[in-house]
Amino acid sequence: MDKHNSDIEALAHIGRWQTNLSTGERFWSDEIYRIIGLEPDCIMPSVDSFYDIVHPDDIERVQKNAEWAEQVGHKDIIYRILRPDGTIRHLHDQAKADTDSQGRLIMLSGTVQDITDRVEIENRLRESEERFTFAATSAGDGIWDWNINTGHVDFSRLFEKMLGYGKGELPPHIDSWLNNIHPDDFARTRRYMRNYLRGDLTEYSAELRMRCKDGSYKWILCRGTVTSRDTNGEALRMTGLHSDITEQKNIKRELALAREQAENAHQARIEFLNRLSRQISPSINSIRAFGQHLKAGEGSRQENAEAIVKAGTHLLELVDEMLDQVRIEAGQIDLSPEPTLLSNVIAETLQAVTPLARRRGIEIILAHNGRDVTFEQLVNKHHILCADQIRLGQVLYNLLDNAVKYNRENGELIINCDDSKSNLIRISISDTGPGIPPERQELLFKPRTGPSATEDAGMGLVIAKNLIELMGGALGLNSQPDVGSCFWIDLPVKPKTG
């Protein structure tokens, strides 16, 4: 039986001891000697021989614990010993007392277990966790440690600080994490976590938005790993990091936006060159054709020269229009809003279009609030606008020129100035042409990129609308097929003073 007990003690590294509190007599089992690095029975068990092997740094604590055990009848302490060969071992010493019939302590019986391997493993684990914590803290990351069975989660100080909380403000439970996930990220994050815990994924790393204490959201990179599983492979514990990646996300979004803007600008340049090519090609071809006629001596020299001048003028107009549109799109158009007398602008533009109107038999009518007036009467209205005079003249010329060109022969062109509203003036230019179908009306104010781009009046209407809007006004169209079209401009009037 003693041999059997000795074998069990050796396997468990547990030795037995007894102390008679009345006589001081002591007993150590063979395993006690082996644990302290001595041959069995080589020394007599005694208080002195026991204290000789206790580590100097632990001796005072061990002595106080022994005295306390003899008074209260139980003992439970971990301490270190120094073996004769100089090695250090960690022992777990436990005991309980026997009493006589009168309840007095007469015997302490206990065990000593060598737990060095366990202590060293725990120390290495603690050192590893300390290094992990130090590395994470140095990187500004928050740490979480989740007991999956109970739902308890330990959040580090930086974890809580990252979301705007003070230490201990977040309840230490998995719900504190789940309830703060952005609704749009919740289902994806839970599904990803379940797949990882189930073993379908080899690692857990997810980007999600977390609600802060002030209600705002931060982008978080959440990484974790299972650190403990049961015998069935079910996850018991998971530890991980939270990294604030909000700034990286913002930079990434800004880069994507910049890339998109660059691509749009590149595409816009391509479309500009395509439009420019389509618009100027007919004029260039005309110049070349009539130049060849001149060279060959064909046709009238005057007619050829007039045709070349006309095509060249049109070419310059197209180029100016395209360049204006590019400047507007780039926000680089120069405008000088100033008090502008409307009658002066109308007079200048009428002078330019009247010759063509006469050749086509088109009557030009001036009106004020829907009633016909003479030019002198219109001048006396003294309409002063807040506008860029040169650009306004450019827009009016474009509208009047179109109203003449696309009007019917012997038709009418009506210029009406409406000042019924106190803060603006509406200038309407109506013709008696074929009108514009509804499906084409919206396209008139958008750059044309298809083959039909050469069929309209260049970029004039697009530029006109942009220029008027830059001057704080609006430009629009009312048109009925077979009746005619009316383009209107609303511009603010110069405030009256005095």
C-alpha positions in Angstrom: 0.0 0.0 0.0 2.8 2.4 0.9 4.5 1.5 -2.5 1.2 2.3 -4.3 0.8 5.6 -2.5 4.4 6.5 -3.3 3.9 5.8 -7.0 0.8 8.0 -7.1 2.6 10.8 -5.3 5.5 10.6 -7.8 3.1 10.8 -10.7 1.3 13.8 -9.4 4.4 15.5 -7.9 2.6 15.7 -4.6 4.2 14.9 -1.3 2.6 14.4 2.2 3.6 15.9 5.5 2.4 15.9 9.1 3.3 18.0 12.1 2.3 17.0 15.7 1.5 20.3 17.3 2.0 19.0 20.8 5.4 17.2 20.3 6.8 19.0 17.3 7.4 15.7 15.6 7.3 15.9 11.8 6.8 13.5 8.9 7.7 13.9 5.2 6.9 11.4 2.5 9.5 10.3 0.0 8.0 12.6 -2.6 8.6 15.6 -0.3 12.4 14.8 -0.4 12.3 14.4 -4.2 10.5 17.7 -4.6 13.1 19.6 -2.6 16.0 17.8 -4.4 17.2 15.4 -1.7 17.3 11.6 -1.2 14.5 10.2 1.0 15.4 10.2 4.7 18.8 11.9 4.2 17.8 14.5 6.8 15.4 14.6 9.6 12.3 16.7 9.0 12.4 19.8 11.1 11.5 23.5 11.1 15.1 24.5 10.5 15.7 22.0 7.6 12.4 23.3 6.0 13.3 27.0 6.3 16.8 26.3 4.9 15.3 25.4 1.5 12.8 28.3 1.3 13.7 31.1 -1.1 15.1 34.1 0.9 12.6 36.5 -0.6 9.7 34.3 0.6 11.0 33.2 4.0 9.2 35.9 6.0 5.9 35.3 4.4 6.2 31.5 4.8 7.0 31.9 8.5 4.0 34.1 9.2 1.8 31.7 7.3 3.0 28.7 9.3 2.3 30.5 12.6 -1.1 31.4 11.4 -1.8 27.8 10.3 -1.1 26.5 13.8 -3.6 29.0 15.2 -6.5 28.6 12.8 -6.0 25.0 11.6 -5.6 25.5 7.8 -2.9 26.5 5.4 -2.8 27.4 1.7 0.3 29.2 0.3 2.5 29.2 -2.8 6.2 29.9 -2.4 9.6 29.2 -3.9 12.4 26.9 -2.7 16.1 26.7 -3.6 17.3 23.2 -4.3 20.8 22.1 -3.4 21.7 22.3 -7.1 20.6 26.0 -7.2 17.4 25.5 -9.2 14.2 27.3 -8.1 10.9 25.4 -7.8 7.4 26.7 -7.1 5.5 24.8 -4.4 1.8 24.8 -3.5 1.5 24.0 0.2 -1.9 23.1 1.8 -2.9 21.7 5.2 -5.8 21.3 7.6 -5.8 20.4 11.3 -7.1 17.5 13.4 -8.5 18.3 16.9 -8.9 16.3 20.1 -12.2 15.6 21.9 -12.1 19.1 23.4 -11.6 20.8 20.0 -8.0 21.6 20.5 -5.6 21.5 17.5 -3.3 18.5 17.8 -2.1 17.7 14.2 -1.6 19.5 10.9 -1.7 17.3 7.8 -0.9 18.6 4.4 0.4 18.2 0.9 3.1 19.9 -1.1 2.8 20.0 -4.9 5.5 21.1 -7.3 3.7 23.5 -9.6 6.8 25.0 -11.3 5.7 24.0 -14.8 2.3 25.6 -14.4 3.7 28.8 -12.9 6.3 29.1 -15.7 3.5 28.6 -18.3 1.4 31.3 -16.5 4.3 33.6 -16.3 5.1 33.2 -20.0 1.4 33.7 -20.8 1.3 36.8 -18.6 4.5 38.2 -20.2 3.0 37.5 -23.6 -0.2 39.3 -22.7 1.8 42.2 -21.3 3.8 42.4 -24.5 0.6 42.2 -26.5 -1.0 44.9 -24.4 2.1 47.1 -24.6 2.3 46.8 -28.4 -1.5 47.4 -28.8 -1.4 50.4 -26.4 1.7 51.9 -28.2 -0.2 51.6 -31.5 -3.2 53.3 -30.0 -5.4 50.2 -30.3 -8.1 49.2 -27.9 -8.1 45.6 -26.5 -11.1 43.4 -25.8 -11.3 40.0 -24.1 -14.6 38.1 -24.5 -15.8 35.2 -22.4 -18.1 33.7 -25.0 -20.1 31.5 -22.6 -21.0 34.3 -20.1 -20.9 37.3 -22.5 -18.5 39.1 -20.2 -16.1 41.4 -22.1 -13.1 43.2 -20.6 -12.6 46.5 -22.5 -9.2 48.3 -22.2 -9.0 52.0 -21.3 -8.1 52.8 -24.9 -11.0 50.8 -26.3 -13.4 53.0 -24.3 -11.5 56.2 -24.9 -11.6 55.5 -28.7 -15.4 55.7 -28.5 -15.4 58.7 -26.2 -16.1 56.9 -22.9 -14.2 57.1 -19.6 -12.8 54.0 -18.0 -15.5 51.7 -16.8 -18.4 53.6 -18.5 -19.1 50.8 -20.9 -20.8 47.8 -19.3 -18.4 44.8 -19.6 -20.7 42.8 -21.8 -20.8 41.8 -25.5 -24.0 43.8 -25.8 -22.0 47.0 -25.3 -20.2 46.1 -28.6 -23.2 44.8 -30.5 -25.6 47.7 -29.6 -23.1 50.3 -30.9 -22.5 48.8 -34.3 -23.9 50.9 -37.2 -27.3 49.4 -38.3 -26.0 49.1 -41.9 -23.0 47.1 -40.7 -24.7 45.0 -38.1 -25.9 41.9 -40.1 -22.6 41.7 -42.0 -20.5 41.9 -38.9 -22.6 39.3 -37.0 -22.6 36.9 -39.9 -18.8 37.2 -40.3 -18.3 36.6 -36.6 -20.5 33.5 -36.6 -18.6 32.1 -39.6 -15.3 32.6 -37.8 -16.4 31.0 -34.6 -17.8 28.1 -36.5 -14.4 27.6 -38.1 -15.5 28.5 -41.7 -12.9 31.4 -41.7 -9.3 31.1 -40.6 -9.1 34.7 -39.3 -11.4 37.4 -38.1 -10.8 40.9 -39.4 -13.7 43.2 -40.2 -14.2 46.9 -40.9 -17.3 48.4 -39.3 -18.7 51.7 -37.9 -19.1 52.1 -34.2 -21.3 54.7 -32.4 -19.4 56.9 -30.1 -20.7 58.4 -26.8 -21.6 61.7 -28.6 -23.7 59.8 -31.2 -21.1 60.2 -34.0 -19.6 57.1 -35.7 -16.0 56.0 -36.3 -14.7 53.5 -38.7 -13.1 50.6 -36.7 -10.9 47.7 -37.9 -11.9 44.9 -35.6 -9.5 41.9 -35.4 -9.6 39.0 -33.1 -8.6 35.4 -32.5 -10.0 32.5 -30.4 -7.7 31.8 -27.5 -9.5 28.9 -25.9 -11.8 26.0 -27.1 -13.4 23.1 -25.2 -12.9 19.4 -26.0 -15.6 19.6 -28.7 -13.9 22.5 -30.4 -16.4 25.1 -29.3 -14.9 28.6 -28.8 -14.7 29.7 -25.2 -12.7 32.8 -25.2 -11.8 35.4 -27.9 -9.3 38.3 -27.6 -8.8 41.1 -30.1 -8.0 44.7 -31.1 -10.0 47.8 -32.2 -8.1 50.2 -34.4 -9.5 53.6 -35.4 -9.3 53.8 -39.2 -11.6 56.8 -39.7 -8.8 59.0 -41.0 -7.7 56.3 -43.4 -11.2 55.8 -44.6 -11.6 59.6 -45.2 -8.3 59.8 -47.1 -9.3 56.8 -49.2 -12.7 58.4 -50.0 -11.0 61.7 -50.9 -8.5 59.9 -53.1 -11.4 58.1 -54.8 -13.2 61.4 -55.3 -10.1 63.0 -56.7 -9.6 60.1 -59.0 -13.2 60.3 -60.2 -12.8 64.1 -60.8 -9.6 63.5 -62.7 -11.3 60.9 -64.8 -14.3 63.2 -65.4 -12.0 66.0 -66.3 -10.1 63.7 -68.7 -13.4 62.6 -70.3 -14.6 66.2 -70.5 -11.4 67.1 -72.4 -12.0 64.3 -74.8 -15.6 65.4 -75.3 -14.5 69.0 -75.8 -12.1 68.0 -78.5 -14.7 65.8 -80.1 -17.2 68.6 -80.1 -14.7 71.1 -81.3 -13.7 68.8 -84.2 -17.3 68.2 -85.2 -18.2 71.9 -85.0 -15.2 73.4 -86.9 -14.8 70.7 -89.5 -17.5 72.1 -91.9 -16.0 75.6 -91.7 -12.5 74.3 -92.3 -13.7 72.2 -95.2 -15.5 75.3 -96.7 -12.4 77.4 -96.4 -10.3 74.7 -98.1 -12.9 74.2 -100.9 -13.3 77.9 -101.7 -9.5 78.4 -101.5 -9.1 75.6 -104.1 -11.7 77.3 -106.3 -9.7 80.6 -106.1 -6.5 78.7 -106.9 -8.0 77.0 -109.9 -9.7 80.2 -111.1 -13.1 78.8 -110.8 -16.2 80.9 -110.0 -16.3 84.6 -109.0 -13.3 85.7 -107.0 -15.5 87.9 -104.9 -18.0 85.1 -104.1 -15.2 82.8 -103.2 -13.6 85.4 -100.9 -16.9 86.2 -99.3 -17.5 82.5 -98.6 -14.0 82.1 -97.1 -14.6 85.2 -94.8 -18.0 83.8 -93.8 -16.6 80.3 -93.0 -13.6 81.8 -91.2 -15.9 84.1 -89.1 -18.1 81.2 -88.2 -15.0 79.1 -87.3 -13.8 81.8 -84.9 -17.3 82.1 -83.4 -17.3 78.3 -82.8 -13.9 78.3 -81.2 -14.8 81.2 -79.0 -18.0 79.4 -77.9 -16.1 76.2 -77.1 -13.5 78.1 -75.1 -16.2 80.0 -73.2 -17.8 76.7 -72.3 -14.5 75.3 -71.1 -13.9 78.4 -69.0 -17.4 78.2 -67.5 -17.0 74.5 -66.6 -13.6 75.3 -65.0 -15.0 78.3 -63.1 -12.6 80.6 -64.8 -15.0 82.9 -66.7 -14.5 86.6 -66.1 -17.7 88.5 -65.3 -18.0 92.2 -64.3 -21.5 92.8 -63.0 -22.3 96.5 -63.1 -25.3 98.8 -63.6 -26.3 98.2 -67.3 -28.9 100.2 -69.3 -31.0 97.5 -71.0 -32.0 99.7 -74.0 -28.3 100.2 -74.9 -27.7 96.5 -75.0 -30.8 95.9 -77.1 -29.8 98.7 -79.5 -26.3 97.2 -80.1 -27.6 93.7 -80.7 -30.5 94.9 -83.0 -28.0 96.7 -85.1 -26.2 93.4 -85.7 -29.2 91.3 -86.6 -31.5 93.8 -88.4 -29.8 93.4 -91.8 -30.5 89.6 -91.9 -34.0 90.2 -90.6 -34.7 92.6 -93.4 -33.4 90.2 -96.1 -35.9 87.6 -94.8 -38.7 90.0 -94.4 -39.0 89.5 -90.7 -40.6 92.4 -88.7 -38.9 93.3 -85.4 -41.4 94.5 -82.7 -40.6 96.1 -79.3 -43.0 95.7 -76.4 -43.3 96.6 -72.7 -45.4 94.4 -70.5 -47.0 92.9 -73.6 -47.9 96.3 -75.3 -46.1 97.5 -78.4 -43.8 100.5 -77.9 -41.3 102.5 -79.9 -37.6 102.3 -79.2 -37.7 105.8 -77.7 -40.5 104.8 -75.4 -38.5 101.7 -74.3 -35.4 104.0 -73.6 -37.6 106.2 -71.4 -38.4 103.2 -69.2 -34.8 103.5 -68.0 -34.4 99.8 -67.2 -31.1 99.3 -65.3 -29.9 95.8 -64.8 -27.1 94.4 -62.6 -25.2 92.5 -65.3 -22.0 92.1 -67.3 -22.8 94.3 -70.3 -20.6 92.5 -72.8 -21.7 89.0 -71.8 -25.4 90.1 -71.7 -25.0 91.5 -75.3 -23.4 88.1 -76.3 -26.5 86.2 -74.9 -29.0 88.6 -76.5 -27.3 88.5 -79.9 -27.3 84.6 -79.8 -31.0 84.6 -79.0 -31.9 87.2 -81.6 -29.7 85.7 -84.3 -31.5 82.3 -83.7 -34.9 83.9 -83.7 -34.1 85.4 -87.2 -32.4 82.3 -88.7 -35.0 79.8 -87.5 -38.0 82.1 -88.1 -40.3 81.7 -91.1 -40.0 84.0 -94.1 -41.9 87.3 -93.5 -42.5 86.4 -89.9 -42.3 88.4 -86.6 -39.7 88.8 -83.9 -41.0 90.3 -80.7 -38.7 91.7 -77.9 -40.8 92.2 -74.8 -39.5 93.8 -71.5 -41.6 92.9 -68.5 -40.9 94.9 -65.3 -44.1 93.9 -63.4 -41.9 92.4 -60.7 -40.0 94.9 -58.5 -36.8 92.9 -58.2 -36.2 91.6 -61.8 -36.8 92.2 -65.5 -37.9 89.5 -67.9 -36.6 89.9 -71.5 -38.6 87.7 -73.9 -37.6 87.1 -77.5 -40.5 85.4 -79.4 -40.5 84.2 -83.0 -43.1 82.8 -85.4 -41.0 79.9 -86.5 -41.9 76.1 -86.6 -41.4 75.8 -82.8 -39.3 73.2 -81.0 -40.7 69.7 -80.2 -40.8 69.0 -76.4 -38.3 66.1 -76.6 -35.7 68.5 -78.0 -36.3 71.4 -75.7 -34.2 70.0 -72.8 -31.4 69.1 -75.1 -31.0 72.6 -76.3 -29.3 73.6 -73.0 -27.0 70.6 -72.8 -23.7 70.0 -74.7 -24.4 67.7 -77.7 -22.0 64.8 -78.1 -23.6 62.6 -80.7 -23.6 62.9 -84.5 -26.5 65.5 -84.3 -24.2 67.9 -82.5 -23.5 69.6 -85.8 -27.2 70.1 -86.5 -27.8 72.8 -83.9 -26.5 76.3 -83.4 -23.2 75.2 -81.8 -22.8 75.7 -78.0 -24.5 79.1 -78.0 -27.6 78.2 -75.9 -25.6 76.2 -73.5 -23.2 79.1 -72.9 -26.0 81.6 -72.8 -27.8 79.8 -70.0 -24.6 79.4 -68.0 -23.7 83.0 -68.4 -27.1 84.3 -67.3 -27.0 82.0 -64.2 -23.6 83.3 -63.3 -25.1 86.8 -63.4 -27.7 85.7 -60.9 -30.5 85.2 -63.4 -32.3 82.5 -65.3 -32.9 81.6 -68.9 -35.7 79.4 -70.2 -37.9 78.5 -73.1 -41.6 78.2 -74.0 -42.3 76.7 -77.4 -45.2 75.2 -79.4 -44.8 73.3 -82.6 -46.2 75.3 -85.7 -46.7 78.4 -83.4 -43.2 79.6 -82.5 -40.7 79.8 -79.7 -40.1 82.2 -76.8 -36.8 82.4 -75.0 -36.8 84.5 -71.9 -34.2 85.9 -69.5 -34.8 86.9 -65.9 -32.2 89.3 -64.5 -32.1 91.3 -61.2 -32.5 95.1 -61.5 -30.2 97.5 -59.9 -31.5 98.5 -56.5 -32.8 102.0 -56.3 -31.0 104.4 -54.0 -31.9 107.7 -52.4 
